[in-house]
Amino acid sequence: MTALFHVPTATLMENLDAILLELRRRLDERVDLCADDPIVADEAHSLSGLVEASAAAAQAHAQDVRAKIETTYGITNAARG
C-alpha cells in the first residue's frame, strides 16, 4: 500500500477510470451470457453487488470530504470573480 503514495493522484484517477470501465465491460459481458447460464447470472449478480457497494462507499466518503472542506474553508466549485 505504501507504493500508492508515490503514484500521482492523476495516475490513480486514470487507473480508477480504467478499472471502472473494465468492470462495466465484464458486467455487460456476463449479462449477455445470463440467459444461457444460471451460474453466470449468479456471478454477475454477485459482482454487481460488490461493485455497487464499493462505489457507494467511495462516493459517500468523497461527499463527506467535500462537505467538510466546504464547511471548514468555504470552498466550493462555484465560479469565482
HELIX and SHEET records of a PDB file:
HELIX    1   1 THR A    2  HIS A    6  5                                   5    
HELIX    2   2 THR A    9  CYS A   34  1                                  26    
HELIX    3   3 PRO A   38  TYR A   73  1                                  36    
END                                                                             
